[in-house]
Amino acid sequence: MVNFGIKLRELRKNAGYTQKQLAEKIWVTKTTISYYEQSERTPSPEILVKLASAFHVSTDYLLGLEEHRKYLDVTDLSEDDIALLQHTIDTLRKKSQNSE
């Protein structure tokens, strides 16, 4: 299992955030982000959800329970757009199952 602090630091750097910018985004202090990255503290469930949302990943991915990002952020999309995406996903899954 990947260390949470390492994963958080990786995600933060890949997103181009400083510790201060990430802290402001999720309403904690820069020191708190530093503690998380150094594995000196662990986030509460509420903060974990905020971090997952900030990086568009699942909480399971953040915690190292999933290896791949399997989260599709549909924030700000209309219900029609979400339905279209769901239809496309279902079609691709059927195609994949038929080719096996």
Secondary structure, 3 states (H helix, E strand, C coil): CCCHHHHHHHHHHHHCCCHHHHHHHHCCCHHHHHHHHCCCCCCCHHHHHHHHHHHCCCHHHHCCCCCCCCCCCCCCCCHHHHHHHHHHHHHHHHHHHHHC
